[in-house]
Amino acid sequence: MCSCSSSVVVLLVRSGRRTRIENVWAAGEVACHSLHGANRLGCNSTAECLVWGGITGEEIAKYLATNPGLHAFPEARAGEEEARVFKGLLQKDGPENPYKIRRELRAAMDAHAGVYRTGDSMKEGLRKIGELKERFRNVGIQDKGRVYNSNLFHALECENMLDLAEALLLAADAREESRGGHARRDFPARDDDRFLKHSMVHYDGGGKPRLDYKPVTITLWKPVERKY
């Protein structure tokens, strides 16, 4: 599960299991358990979602049958987010257009985050994203309504995409190897000694991303290089 607004929280769980947040569950690729590895085939995600969705549902039913106590709703945090969106973002009348920023972000990711990458290109992409994030601070929301405001939720999507694009390129630039769909022309070989691990990007409230890693748990099969 990934929630992106003023911060990004990434939770890693096994499919069909509870996350670290009580009463929040995850199934499929959103659970980040890498059932298919770094280079899964198309449509594997659909089968994974169906299978583990059923398993997760069964586990939730078992959990609820124990009459678990529920945590109090974090009203203060919800109030902070409501104020950030409706008293902050919605009221902005800056000169920047969120739709133009989104188009430029798409072009930047096409140019710098494609299948074939280089460190110099990804660094240029990060520079561009930093520029777009700075411009987003001066965005303008034309529709000030609070009922089905597509202008507002498109701006929120753009804000989230900027964080996700930055996290993706930061992790990819640091991964000096080629693996799965991440093919670097400057580092064409796979490097299990240094990079057999999950990349984790955190936003801890300061607005700057922090890169970390999590070990890969290997059970029955040791990963090998794809030869075809």
TORPA-4810 file (N, C-alpha, C, O; in nm, 3 decimals):
<nodes>
NODE_1_0.084_-0.118_0.000_0.000_0.000_0.000_0.088_0.123_0.000_0.185_0.131_0.075_M
NODE_2_0.054_0.218_-0.084_0.131_0.341_-0.089_0.037_0.459_-0.080_-0.052_0.473_-0.165_C
NODE_3_0.054_0.542_0.018_-0.028_0.662_0.031_0.060_0.783_0.016_0.158_0.798_0.089_S
NODE_4_0.028_0.871_-0.080_0.114_0.985_-0.110_0.035_1.114_-0.102_-0.061_1.133_-0.177_C
NODE_5_0.074_1.201_-0.015_0.020_1.337_-0.014_0.135_1.426_0.024_0.224_1.450_-0.058_S
NODE_6_0.136_1.476_0.146_0.254_1.549_0.189_0.364_1.454_0.232_0.478_1.496_0.253_S
NODE_7_0.332_1.328_0.244_0.432_1.228_0.279_0.399_1.099_0.205_0.290_1.083_0.151_S
NODE_8_0.495_1.008_0.203_0.475_0.879_0.139_0.502_0.770_0.241_0.604_0.773_0.309_V
NODE_9_0.411_0.674_0.253_0.430_0.562_0.343_0.425_0.435_0.261_0.327_0.411_0.190_V
NODE_10_0.527_0.353_0.269_0.530_0.227_0.198_0.532_0.114_0.300_0.619_0.110_0.386_V
NODE_11_0.434_0.022_0.290_0.424_-0.089_0.384_0.453_-0.218_0.309_0.393_-0.245_0.205_L
NODE_12_0.543_-0.298_0.362_0.576_-0.426_0.300_0.518_-0.540_0.383_0.546_-0.550_0.503_L
NODE_13_0.440_-0.625_0.321_0.375_-0.736_0.391_0.377_-0.858_0.301_0.407_-0.849_0.182_V
NODE_14_0.343_-0.970_0.357_0.320_-1.088_0.275_0.176_-1.083_0.225_0.087_-1.031_0.293_R
NODE_15_0.152_-1.136_0.106_0.017_-1.134_0.052_-0.077_-1.210_0.144_-0.042_-1.315_0.198_S
NODE_16_-0.197_-1.154_0.161_-0.295_-1.219_0.245_-0.270_-1.199_0.392_-0.326_-1.272_0.474_G
NODE_17_-0.189_-1.104_0.428_-0.156_-1.079_0.568_-0.192_-0.937_0.607_-0.213_-0.851_0.521_R
NODE_18_-0.198_-0.915_0.736_-0.220_-0.778_0.784_-0.096_-0.694_0.760_0.017_-0.744_0.764_R
NODE_19_-0.116_-0.565_0.736_-0.004_-0.474_0.727_0.034_-0.432_0.868_-0.021_-0.481_0.966_T
NODE_20_0.129_-0.341_0.878_0.171_-0.293_1.008_0.065_-0.203_1.072_0.072_-0.175_1.192_R
NODE_21_-0.031_-0.159_0.992_-0.141_-0.078_1.045_-0.257_-0.171_1.080_-0.305_-0.246_0.994_I
NODE_22_-0.301_-0.168_1.203_-0.409_-0.256_1.247_-0.533_-0.235_1.160_-0.574_-0.123_1.133_E
NODE_23_-0.591_-0.349_1.116_-0.715_-0.351_1.037_-0.696_-0.306_0.892_-0.794_-0.282_0.822_N
NODE_24_-0.572_-0.294_0.847_-0.545_-0.268_0.706_-0.475_-0.389_0.647_-0.374_-0.435_0.700_V
NODE_25_-0.530_-0.442_0.536_-0.479_-0.563_0.474_-0.437_-0.533_0.331_-0.480_-0.433_0.273_W
NODE_26_-0.354_-0.618_0.274_-0.307_-0.597_0.137_-0.305_-0.730_0.063_-0.280_-0.835_0.123_A
NODE_27_-0.331_-0.724_-0.068_-0.326_-0.844_-0.151_-0.275_-0.807_-0.289_-0.297_-0.696_-0.336_A
NODE_28_-0.205_-0.902_-0.354_-0.155_-0.877_-0.488_-0.024_-0.800_-0.487_0.047_-0.797_-0.386_G
NODE_29_0.008_-0.737_-0.599_0.136_-0.668_-0.611_0.151_-0.553_-0.512_0.262_-0.517_-0.476_E
NODE_30_0.037_-0.496_-0.468_0.044_-0.387_-0.372_0.110_-0.432_-0.242_0.159_-0.348_-0.166_V
NODE_31_0.112_-0.562_-0.216_0.175_-0.614_-0.095_0.327_-0.620_-0.106_0.395_-0.642_-0.006_A
NODE_32_0.381_-0.601_-0.227_0.526_-0.591_-0.247_0.602_-0.713_-0.196_0.709_-0.698_-0.137_C
NODE_33_0.549_-0.831_-0.218_0.621_-0.950_-0.170_0.701_-1.017_-0.281_0.768_-1.117_-0.257_H
NODE_34_0.694_-0.962_-0.405_0.780_-1.005_-0.516_0.765_-1.154_-0.548_0.865_-1.224_-0.565_S
NODE_35_0.643_-1.200_-0.556_0.618_-1.340_-0.590_0.679_-1.376_-0.725_0.729_-1.487_-0.742_L
NODE_36_0.677_-1.284_-0.821_0.725_-1.310_-0.956_0.862_-1.250_-0.983_0.910_-1.258_-1.096_H
NODE_37_0.925_-1.190_-0.884_1.058_-1.136_-0.904_1.056_-1.001_-0.972_0.951_-0.937_-0.984_G
NODE_38_1.173_-0.957_-1.017_1.188_-0.823_-1.072_1.147_-0.812_-1.217_1.142_-0.701_-1.271_A
NODE_39_1.118_-0.923_-1.283_1.088_-0.918_-1.426_0.969_-1.006_-1.456_0.977_-1.099_-1.536_N
NODE_40_0.857_-0.976_-1.390_0.737_-1.058_-1.408_0.682_-1.044_-1.549_0.704_-0.942_-1.615_R
NODE_41_0.611_-1.144_-1.595_0.546_-1.141_-1.726_0.414_-1.067_-1.716_0.355_-1.058_-1.608_L
NODE_42_0.367_-1.015_-1.829_0.239_-0.947_-1.831_0.127_-1.039_-1.787_0.130_-1.159_-1.814_G
NODE_43_0.028_-0.984_-1.721_-0.091_-1.054_-1.671_-0.066_-1.135_-1.545_-0.162_-1.183_-1.484_C
NODE_44_0.061_-1.154_-1.503_0.085_-1.223_-1.376_0.020_-1.148_-1.261_-0.027_-1.209_-1.165_N
NODE_45_0.019_-1.015_-1.271_-0.037_-0.936_-1.161_-0.185_-0.963_-1.144_-0.236_-0.959_-1.032_S
NODE_46_-0.257_-0.989_-1.254_-0.401_-1.015_-1.244_-0.427_-1.147_-1.171_-0.512_-1.153_-1.082_T
NODE_47_-0.354_-1.251_-1.210_-0.371_-1.380_-1.142_-0.332_-1.369_-0.995_-0.397_-1.427_-0.907_A
NODE_48_-0.225_-1.295_-0.969_-0.180_-1.277_-0.831_-0.287_-1.207_-0.748_-0.311_-1.245_-0.633_E
NODE_49_-0.350_-1.106_-0.805_-0.454_-1.031_-0.734_-0.574_-1.121_-0.705_-0.629_-1.117_-0.595_C
NODE_50_-0.614_-1.203_-0.802_-0.729_-1.291_-0.783_-0.702_-1.397_-0.676_-0.784_-1.419_-0.587_L
NODE_51_-0.585_-1.462_-0.686_-0.553_-1.570_-0.592_-0.536_-1.515_-0.450_-0.600_-1.563_-0.356_V
NODE_52_-0.450_-1.415_-0.437_-0.422_-1.364_-0.303_-0.536_-1.278_-0.250_-0.550_-1.261_-0.128_W
NODE_53_-0.619_-1.224_-0.340_-0.738_-1.154_-0.293_-0.832_-1.249_-0.221_-0.888_-1.214_-0.117_G
NODE_54_-0.849_-1.370_-0.277_-0.932_-1.469_-0.210_-0.874_-1.513_-0.077_-0.946_-1.526_0.022_G
NODE_55_-0.743_-1.535_-0.075_-0.677_-1.575_0.049_-0.689_-1.465_0.155_-0.717_-1.491_0.272_I
NODE_56_-0.667_-1.341_0.111_-0.676_-1.229_0.204_-0.816_-1.216_0.261_-0.833_-1.193_0.381_T
NODE_57_-0.918_-1.233_0.175_-1.056_-1.227_0.223_-1.084_-1.331_0.330_-1.151_-1.302_0.430_G
NODE_58_-1.033_-1.451_0.310_-1.052_-1.557_0.411_-0.983_-1.521_0.542_-1.038_-1.544_0.650_E
NODE_59_-0.862_-1.464_0.532_-0.790_-1.426_0.653_-0.861_-1.312_0.727_-0.863_-1.310_0.850_E
NODE_60_-0.918_-1.219_0.652_-0.993_-1.109_0.715_-1.115_-1.164_0.789_-1.145_-1.122_0.900_I
NODE_61_-1.185_-1.259_0.724_-1.303_-1.319_0.788_-1.265_-1.389_0.918_-1.337_-1.377_1.017_A
NODE_62_-1.153_-1.462_0.918_-1.108_-1.529_1.041_-1.075_-1.425_1.149_-1.106_-1.444_1.266_K
NODE_63_-1.012_-1.318_1.107_-0.974_-1.213_1.201_-1.097_-1.149_1.264_-1.102_-1.130_1.386_Y
NODE_64_-1.196_-1.117_1.182_-1.316_-1.052_1.233_-1.397_-1.145_1.324_-1.468_-1.098_1.413_L
NODE_65_-1.385_-1.276_1.301_-1.458_-1.371_1.384_-1.409_-1.371_1.529_-1.478_-1.421_1.617_A
NODE_66_-1.291_-1.317_1.554_-1.238_-1.310_1.691_-1.285_-1.186_1.765_-1.245_-1.163_1.879_T
NODE_67_-1.371_-1.103_1.699_-1.421_-0.979_1.759_-1.306_-0.889_1.806_-1.300_-0.854_1.924_N
NODE_68_-1.217_-0.854_1.716_-1.101_-0.772_1.757_-1.144_-0.631_1.796_-1.243_-0.578_1.744_P
NODE_69_-1.070_-0.572_1.886_-1.095_-0.433_1.920_-1.040_-0.342_1.812_-0.937_-0.370_1.751_G
NODE_70_-1.109_-0.234_1.787_-1.068_-0.141_1.683_-1.002_-0.018_1.746_-1.046_0.031_1.849_L
NODE_71_-0.896_0.029_1.681_-0.829_0.149_1.729_-0.916_0.272_1.706_-0.997_0.275_1.614_H
NODE_72_-0.898_0.370_1.788_-0.971_0.494_1.770_-0.929_0.561_1.640_-0.812_0.556_1.601_A
NODE_73_-1.024_0.623_1.572_-0.995_0.692_1.446_-0.905_0.812_1.473_-0.934_0.890_1.564_F
NODE_74_-0.798_0.830_1.397_-0.706_0.943_1.420_-0.766_1.074_1.370_-0.727_1.124_1.265_P
NODE_75_-0.861_1.128_1.445_-0.934_1.247_1.401_-0.841_1.366_1.380_-0.861_1.444_1.287_E
NODE_76_-0.740_1.382_1.465_-0.650_1.496_1.451_-0.574_1.489_1.319_-0.560_1.590_1.250_A
NODE_77_-0.525_1.369_1.283_-0.450_1.354_1.157_-0.542_1.377_1.038_-0.503_1.439_0.939_R
NODE_78_-0.666_1.325_1.047_-0.761_1.346_0.938_-0.793_1.494_0.923_-0.806_1.544_0.811_A
NODE_79_-0.805_1.564_1.035_-0.830_1.707_1.030_-0.716_1.784_0.965_-0.739_1.879_0.890_G
NODE_80_-0.593_1.742_0.994_-0.477_1.806_0.934_-0.477_1.789_0.782_-0.448_1.883_0.708_E
NODE_81_-0.510_1.668_0.737_-0.511_1.643_0.593_-0.626_1.718_0.526_-0.610_1.772_0.416_E
NODE_82_-0.741_1.722_0.591_-0.854_1.797_0.535_-0.818_1.945_0.520_-0.849_2.008_0.419_E
NODE_83_-0.753_2.000_0.621_-0.713_2.141_0.614_-0.608_2.162_0.506_-0.612_2.263_0.435_A
NODE_84_-0.515_2.068_0.492_-0.411_2.082_0.389_-0.473_2.086_0.250_-0.429_2.163_0.165_R
NODE_85_-0.575_2.004_0.228_-0.637_1.997_0.095_-0.733_2.114_0.072_-0.722_2.185_-0.028_V
NODE_86_-0.828_2.134_0.165_-0.937_2.228_0.139_-0.905_2.373_0.179_-0.956_2.467_0.118_F
NODE_87_-0.821_2.390_0.280_-0.783_2.526_0.319_-0.648_2.566_0.258_-0.612_2.684_0.257_K
NODE_88_-0.577_2.468_0.207_-0.447_2.495_0.148_-0.450_2.484_-0.003_-0.458_2.585_-0.073_G
NODE_89_-0.443_2.360_-0.054_-0.432_2.338_-0.198_-0.549_2.398_-0.275_-0.529_2.465_-0.376_L
NODE_90_-0.672_2.376_-0.228_-0.790_2.423_-0.301_-0.792_2.575_-0.314_-0.848_2.627_-0.411_L
NODE_91_-0.734_2.645_-0.221_-0.740_2.791_-0.222_-0.627_2.855_-0.303_-0.621_2.977_-0.315_Q
NODE_92_-0.538_2.773_-0.357_-0.425_2.829_-0.430_-0.470_2.895_-0.561_-0.553_2.842_-0.634_K
NODE_93_-0.413_3.012_-0.589_-0.444_3.087_-0.711_-0.315_3.123_-0.785_-0.307_3.229_-0.848_D
NODE_94_-0.216_3.036_-0.778_-0.088_3.063_-0.842_-0.096_3.054_-0.994_-0.199_3.015_-1.048_G
NODE_95_0.013_3.090_-1.062_0.015_3.092_-1.208_0.039_2.956_-1.274_0.019_2.941_-1.394_P
NODE_96_0.080_2.858_-1.197_0.115_2.729_-1.256_-0.010_2.642_-1.278_-0.100_2.637_-1.194_E
NODE_97_-0.013_2.575_-1.392_-0.125_2.489_-1.431_-0.090_2.343_-1.399_0.008_2.292_-1.452_N
NODE_98_-0.169_2.274_-1.313_-0.135_2.136_-1.279_-0.137_2.042_-1.399_-0.064_1.943_-1.401_P
NODE_99_-0.219_2.072_-1.498_-0.226_1.987_-1.616_-0.100_2.002_-1.702_-0.053_1.904_-1.761_Y
NODE_100_-0.046_2.121_-1.708_0.079_2.143_-1.781_0.195_2.075_-1.709_0.282_2.016_-1.773_K
NODE_101_0.197_2.084_-1.575_0.302_2.016_-1.498_0.294_1.866_-1.519_0.396_1.799_-1.533_I
NODE_102_0.172_1.813_-1.523_0.155_1.669_-1.544_0.205_1.627_-1.682_0.268_1.523_-1.696_R
NODE_103_0.177_1.707_-1.784_0.226_1.675_-1.919_0.378_1.678_-1.923_0.440_1.592_-1.986_R
NODE_104_0.438_1.775_-1.858_0.585_1.783_-1.856_0.645_1.667_-1.777_0.752_1.617_-1.812_E
NODE_105_0.577_1.625_-1.670_0.625_1.510_-1.594_0.620_1.385_-1.680_0.713_1.304_-1.677_L
NODE_106_0.513_1.367_-1.756_0.502_1.250_-1.845_0.616_1.249_-1.946_0.677_1.145_-1.971_R
NODE_107_0.644_1.365_-2.004_0.752_1.373_-2.102_0.887_1.343_-2.038_0.971_1.277_-2.098_A
NODE_108_0.908_1.392_-1.916_1.035_1.368_-1.846_1.053_1.220_-1.815_1.164_1.167_-1.829_A
NODE_109_0.946_1.153_-1.773_0.958_1.011_-1.741_0.977_0.927_-1.868_1.049_0.828_-1.866_M
NODE_110_0.912_0.968_-1.979_0.935_0.900_-2.106_1.082_0.909_-2.146_1.139_0.813_-2.198_D
NODE_111_1.142_1.026_-2.123_1.279_1.050_-2.166_1.382_0.988_-2.073_1.488_0.944_-2.119_A
NODE_112_1.354_0.983_-1.943_1.458_0.948_-1.846_1.430_0.821_-1.763_1.516_0.778_-1.688_H
NODE_113_1.311_0.762_-1.777_1.279_0.643_-1.698_1.228_0.529_-1.785_1.150_0.446_-1.739_A
NODE_114_1.271_0.526_-1.910_1.234_0.416_-1.998_1.308_0.288_-1.961_1.381_0.283_-1.862_G
NODE_115_1.289_0.186_-2.041_1.353_0.057_-2.012_1.505_0.071_-2.014_1.573_0.019_-1.925_V
NODE_116_1.559_0.141_-2.114_1.704_0.159_-2.123_1.741_0.294_-2.061_1.691_0.398_-2.103_Y
NODE_117_1.828_0.290_-1.961_1.857_0.408_-1.880_2.007_0.425_-1.863_2.086_0.333_-1.885_R
NODE_118_2.046_0.548_-1.825_2.182_0.575_-1.783_2.176_0.664_-1.660_2.075_0.730_-1.634_T
NODE_119_2.285_0.665_-1.584_2.288_0.746_-1.464_2.274_0.895_-1.496_2.202_0.966_-1.427_G
NODE_120_2.342_0.941_-1.601_2.334_1.083_-1.636_2.192_1.123_-1.673_2.145_1.230_-1.634_D
NODE_121_2.124_1.037_-1.748_1.988_1.068_-1.789_1.893_1.069_-1.669_1.807_1.157_-1.659_S
NODE_122_1.908_0.974_-1.579_1.820_0.969_-1.461_1.845_1.088_-1.369_1.751_1.141_-1.309_M
NODE_123_1.970_1.130_-1.358_1.999_1.250_-1.278_1.934_1.372_-1.339_1.884_1.459_-1.267_K
NODE_124_1.934_1.381_-1.471_1.866_1.491_-1.538_1.715_1.484_-1.513_1.650_1.586_-1.494_E
NODE_125_1.661_1.362_-1.512_1.520_1.345_-1.480_1.487_1.390_-1.339_1.385_1.454_-1.317_G
NODE_126_1.573_1.357_-1.244_1.553_1.402_-1.106_1.559_1.553_-1.095_1.482_1.614_-1.021_L
NODE_127_1.650_1.613_-1.171_1.658_1.760_-1.170_1.528_1.821_-1.221_1.477_1.917_-1.164_R
NODE_128_1.475_1.764_-1.329_1.350_1.814_-1.387_1.233_1.796_-1.290_1.150_1.885_-1.275_K
NODE_129_1.228_1.681_-1.224_1.120_1.658_-1.128_1.130_1.755_-1.011_1.028_1.805_-0.963_I
NODE_130_1.251_1.782_-0.966_1.268_1.881_-0.860_1.216_2.017_-0.903_1.154_2.089_-0.824_G
NODE_131_1.240_2.053_-1.027_1.190_2.180_-1.082_1.038_2.180_-1.085_0.975_2.280_-1.049_E
NODE_132_0.978_2.069_-1.129_0.832_2.059_-1.135_0.768_2.064_-0.997_0.663_2.125_-0.979_L
NODE_133_0.833_2.000_-0.899_0.780_2.004_-0.763_0.783_2.146_-0.708_0.692_2.188_-0.636_K
NODE_134_0.887_2.219_-0.741_0.896_2.358_-0.695_0.787_2.442_-0.761_0.725_2.527_-0.697_E
NODE_135_0.764_2.419_-0.890_0.657_2.491_-0.959_0.520_2.456_-0.905_0.430_2.540_-0.904_R
NODE_136_0.503_2.331_-0.861_0.372_2.289_-0.809_0.334_2.369_-0.684_0.216_2.384_-0.653_F
NODE_137_0.433_2.419_-0.613_0.403_2.502_-0.496_0.322_2.627_-0.534_0.251_2.683_-0.451_R
NODE_138_0.334_2.669_-0.660_0.264_2.789_-0.707_0.150_2.754_-0.802_0.118_2.831_-0.893_N
NODE_139_0.090_2.637_-0.781_-0.016_2.593_-0.868_-0.144_2.672_-0.841_-0.161_2.729_-0.733_V
NODE_140_-0.231_2.676_-0.939_-0.361_2.741_-0.921_-0.474_2.642_-0.944_-0.469_2.563_-1.038_G
NODE_141_-0.576_2.644_-0.857_-0.694_2.560_-0.871_-0.811_2.650_-0.909_-0.854_2.732_-0.828_I
NODE_142_-0.861_2.636_-1.030_-0.966_2.726_-1.076_-1.102_2.694_-1.014_-1.175_2.786_-0.978_Q
NODE_143_-1.135_2.566_-1.001_-1.264_2.526_-0.943_-1.249_2.525_-0.791_-1.170_2.446_-0.738_D
NODE_144_-1.322_2.608_-0.721_-1.313_2.616_-0.576_-1.422_2.536_-0.506_-1.435_2.544_-0.384_K
NODE_145_-1.500_2.459_-0.580_-1.608_2.382_-0.519_-1.556_2.260_-0.443_-1.443_2.216_-0.462_G
NODE_146_-1.644_2.207_-0.357_-1.606_2.091_-0.276_-1.686_1.967_-0.315_-1.676_1.865_-0.247_R
NODE_147_-1.764_1.974_-0.422_-1.844_1.861_-0.467_-1.796_1.818_-0.605_-1.804_1.896_-0.700_V
NODE_148_-1.747_1.695_-0.617_-1.696_1.639_-0.743_-1.609_1.739_-0.817_-1.637_1.776_-0.931_Y
NODE_149_-1.505_1.781_-0.751_-1.413_1.879_-0.808_-1.300_1.806_-0.879_-1.200_1.770_-0.818_N
NODE_150_-1.317_1.785_-1.010_-1.215_1.710_-1.085_-1.085_1.789_-1.094_-0.977_1.730_-1.100_S
NODE_151_-1.093_1.921_-1.094_-0.973_2.004_-1.096_-0.887_1.977_-0.973_-0.765_1.969_-0.982_N
NODE_152_-0.953_1.964_-0.858_-0.881_1.938_-0.733_-0.820_1.799_-0.732_-0.702_1.785_-0.698_L
NODE_153_-0.898_1.696_-0.767_-0.838_1.562_-0.756_-0.734_1.538_-0.864_-0.643_1.457_-0.844_F
NODE_154_-0.743_1.606_-0.978_-0.635_1.596_-1.076_-0.507_1.661_-1.023_-0.397_1.612_-1.049_H
NODE_155_-0.522_1.771_-0.949_-0.405_1.835_-0.888_-0.344_1.744_-0.782_-0.221_1.734_-0.771_A
NODE_156_-0.429_1.677_-0.704_-0.379_1.583_-0.603_-0.307_1.466_-0.670_-0.203_1.422_-0.621_L
NODE_157_-0.361_1.415_-0.781_-0.294_1.309_-0.855_-0.157_1.355_-0.904_-0.059_1.281_-0.896_E
NODE_158_-0.152_1.477_-0.955_-0.025_1.531_-1.005_0.076_1.539_-0.891_0.193_1.505_-0.909_C
NODE_159_0.032_1.584_-0.775_0.120_1.593_-0.657_0.175_1.456_-0.621_0.294_1.442_-0.594_E
NODE_160_0.089_1.355_-0.621_0.132_1.219_-0.590_0.229_1.166_-0.695_0.329_1.102_-0.662_N
NODE_161_0.199_1.192_-0.822_0.285_1.144_-0.931_0.425_1.204_-0.921_0.524_1.136_-0.951_M
NODE_162_0.435_1.328_-0.881_0.566_1.391_-0.866_0.648_1.318_-0.760_0.767_1.293_-0.779_L
NODE_163_0.585_1.284_-0.647_0.656_1.210_-0.542_0.697_1.072_-0.591_0.811_1.029_-0.570_D
NODE_164_0.605_1.001_-0.658_0.635_0.866_-0.705_0.744_0.866_-0.812_0.830_0.778_-0.813_L
NODE_165_0.739_0.964_-0.903_0.842_0.973_-1.007_0.978_0.998_-0.944_1.078_0.938_-0.986_A
NODE_166_0.982_1.085_-0.845_1.109_1.115_-0.777_1.161_0.990_-0.706_1.281_0.961_-0.712_E
NODE_167_1.074_0.917_-0.638_1.115_0.796_-0.567_1.167_0.691_-0.665_1.267_0.625_-0.637_A
NODE_168_1.100_0.676_-0.778_1.141_0.576_-0.877_1.280_0.607_-0.931_1.367_0.520_-0.935_L
NODE_169_1.302_0.732_-0.973_1.432_0.765_-1.033_1.544_0.766_-0.930_1.657_0.730_-0.961_L
NODE_170_1.513_0.806_-0.806_1.615_0.804_-0.702_1.664_0.661_-0.679_1.785_0.637_-0.673_L
NODE_171_1.569_0.566_-0.667_1.606_0.426_-0.644_1.676_0.367_-0.765_1.772_0.291_-0.751_A
NODE_172_1.628_0.401_-0.885_1.687_0.345_-1.008_1.828_0.397_-1.031_1.915_0.321_-1.074_A
NODE_173_1.851_0.525_-1.004_1.985_0.582_-1.024_2.087_0.518_-0.930_2.202_0.497_-0.968_D
NODE_174_2.044_0.487_-0.807_2.135_0.425_-0.710_2.162_0.278_-0.741_2.263_0.223_-0.696_A
NODE_175_2.073_0.215_-0.817_2.087_0.072_-0.849_2.176_0.058_-0.972_2.128_0.059_-1.085_R
NODE_176_2.305_0.045_-0.948_2.404_0.042_-1.056_2.418_-0.100_-1.111_2.520_-0.166_-1.092_E
NODE_177_2.315_-0.144_-1.177_2.309_-0.277_-1.237_2.191_-0.278_-1.333_2.117_-0.180_-1.343_E
NODE_178_2.173_-0.390_-1.404_2.054_-0.414_-1.484_1.981_-0.533_-1.426_2.043_-0.635_-1.395_S
NODE_179_1.848_-0.521_-1.410_1.769_-0.629_-1.350_1.625_-0.614_-1.399_1.562_-0.510_-1.379_R
NODE_180_1.574_-0.718_-1.463_1.436_-0.714_-1.509_1.415_-0.599_-1.607_1.490_-0.585_-1.704_G
NODE_181_1.313_-0.519_-1.583_1.281_-0.407_-1.670_1.371_-0.286_-1.649_1.354_-0.185_-1.716_G
NODE_182_1.466_-0.296_-1.558_1.560_-0.187_-1.530_1.691_-0.220_-1.601_1.775_-0.293_-1.547_H
NODE_183_1.708_-0.165_-1.722_1.826_-0.198_-1.804_1.912_-0.073_-1.819_1.872_0.023_-1.885_A
NODE_184_2.030_-0.074_-1.758_2.120_0.041_-1.764_2.229_0.018_-1.866_2.299_-0.084_-1.864_R
NODE_185_2.242_0.113_-1.957_2.347_0.101_-2.057_2.486_0.119_-1.995_2.584_0.065_-2.046_R
NODE_186_2.494_0.193_-1.883_2.624_0.213_-1.818_2.656_0.102_-1.718_2.770_0.091_-1.674_D
NODE_187_2.557_0.020_-1.681_2.579_-0.095_-1.593_2.496_-0.212_-1.646_2.392_-0.244_-1.590_F
NODE_188_2.541_-0.276_-1.757_2.458_-0.377_-1.823_2.445_-0.509_-1.748_2.353_-0.586_-1.777_P
NODE_189_2.533_-0.539_-1.654_2.531_-0.668_-1.585_2.448_-0.662_-1.456_2.437_-0.557_-1.393_A
NODE_190_2.391_-0.774_-1.420_2.320_-0.785_-1.292_2.423_-0.803_-1.181_2.523_-0.872_-1.199_R
NODE_191_2.397_-0.740_-1.066_2.493_-0.743_-0.956_2.422_-0.789_-0.829_2.372_-0.708_-0.751_D
NODE_192_2.418_-0.922_-0.808_2.351_-0.976_-0.690_2.429_-0.947_-0.562_2.369_-0.943_-0.454_D
NODE_193_2.558_-0.928_-0.571_2.637_-0.902_-0.451_2.598_-0.769_-0.386_2.594_-0.759_-0.264_D
NODE_194_2.568_-0.669_-0.468_2.534_-0.537_-0.414_2.385_-0.507_-0.414_2.339_-0.429_-0.331_R
NODE_195_2.308_-0.568_-0.506_2.172_-0.520_-0.525_2.066_-0.630_-0.521_1.957_-0.611_-0.575_F
NODE_196_2.095_-0.742_-0.460_1.990_-0.841_-0.439_1.911_-0.799_-0.315_1.923_-0.861_-0.209_L
NODE_197_1.832_-0.694_-0.330_1.758_-0.634_-0.218_1.650_-0.543_-0.275_1.658_-0.496_-0.388_K
NODE_198_1.549_-0.518_-0.193_1.441_-0.429_-0.231_1.481_-0.284_-0.206_1.539_-0.253_-0.101_H
NODE_199_1.450_-0.196_-0.300_1.473_-0.053_-0.281_1.352_0.007_-0.208_1.237_-0.020_-0.244_S
NODE_200_1.379_0.087_-0.106_1.275_0.150_-0.025_1.299_0.300_-0.023_1.409_0.345_0.009_M
NODE_201_1.198_0.378_-0.057_1.210_0.524_-0.053_1.110_0.578_0.049_0.991_0.545_0.044_V
NODE_202_1.158_0.660_0.139_1.075_0.715_0.246_1.071_0.867_0.236_1.171_0.931_0.203_H
NODE_203_0.955_0.923_0.263_0.941_1.067_0.284_0.905_1.086_0.431_0.796_1.050_0.474_Y
NODE_204_0.996_1.142_0.507_0.980_1.147_0.652_0.927_1.280_0.704_0.941_1.311_0.822_D
NODE_205_0.866_1.360_0.616_0.808_1.485_0.662_0.887_1.608_0.622_0.833_1.718_0.623_G
NODE_206_1.013_1.592_0.587_1.094_1.706_0.549_1.083_1.742_0.402_1.139_1.843_0.358_G
NODE_207_1.012_1.661_0.326_0.995_1.688_0.184_1.101_1.627_0.095_1.085_1.626_-0.027_G
NODE_208_1.209_1.575_0.154_1.317_1.514_0.077_1.310_1.362_0.089_1.288_1.310_0.199_K
NODE_209_1.329_1.290_-0.020_1.324_1.143_-0.014_1.450_1.084_0.048_1.559_1.139_0.034_P
NODE_210_1.433_0.973_0.115_1.546_0.900_0.177_1.543_0.757_0.125_1.441_0.688_0.135_R
NODE_211_1.656_0.712_0.070_1.665_0.578_0.012_1.714_0.478_0.115_1.810_0.505_0.188_L
NODE_212_1.648_0.363_0.120_1.686_0.256_0.210_1.664_0.124_0.137_1.614_0.122_0.024_D
NODE_213_1.702_0.014_0.200_1.688_-0.117_0.136_1.633_-0.219_0.235_1.644_-0.203_0.357_Y
NODE_214_1.573_-0.325_0.179_1.523_-0.437_0.258_1.574_-0.566_0.195_1.569_-0.579_0.073_K
NODE_215_1.623_-0.661_0.274_1.677_-0.785_0.217_1.569_-0.864_0.143_1.451_-0.858_0.177_P
NODE_216_1.611_-0.937_0.043_1.523_-1.030_-0.028_1.529_-1.165_0.043_1.638_-1.217_0.067_V
NODE_217_1.414_-1.221_0.076_1.408_-1.352_0.139_1.405_-1.459_0.031_1.310_-1.465_-0.047_T
NODE_218_1.507_-1.542_0.026_1.516_-1.649_-0.074_1.489_-1.781_-0.005_1.554_-1.815_0.094_I
NODE_219_1.392_-1.857_-0.058_1.355_-1.983_0.005_1.398_-2.102_-0.081_1.506_-2.158_-0.059_T
NODE_220_1.316_-2.143_-0.177_1.344_-2.266_-0.251_1.438_-2.246_-0.370_1.523_-2.331_-0.397_L
NODE_221_1.423_-2.135_-0.441_1.498_-2.118_-0.565_1.586_-1.994_-0.559_1.538_-1.884_-0.531_W
NODE_222_1.712_-2.013_-0.585_1.803_-1.900_-0.594_1.781_-1.830_-0.728_1.774_-1.899_-0.830_K
NODE_223_1.769_-1.697_-0.733_1.746_-1.628_-0.859_1.863_-1.645_-0.954_1.979_-1.637_-0.913_P
NODE_224_1.833_-1.666_-1.079_1.936_-1.682_-1.182_1.908_-1.584_-1.296_1.797_-1.533_-1.309_V
NODE_225_2.007_-1.559_-1.375_1.994_-1.466_-1.486_1.908_-1.526_-1.596_1.924_-1.643_-1.633_E
NODE_226_1.817_-1.443_-1.650_1.736_-1.488_-1.764_1.824_-1.489_-1.888_1.889_-1.390_-1.919_R
NODE_227_1.826_-1.602_-1.961_1.919_-1.620_-2.073_1.851_-1.607_-2.209_1.919_-1.614_-2.311_K
NODE_228_1.719_-1.588_-2.213_1.652_-1.582_-2.343_1.602_-1.440_-2.371_1.543_-1.416_-2.477_Y
</nodes>
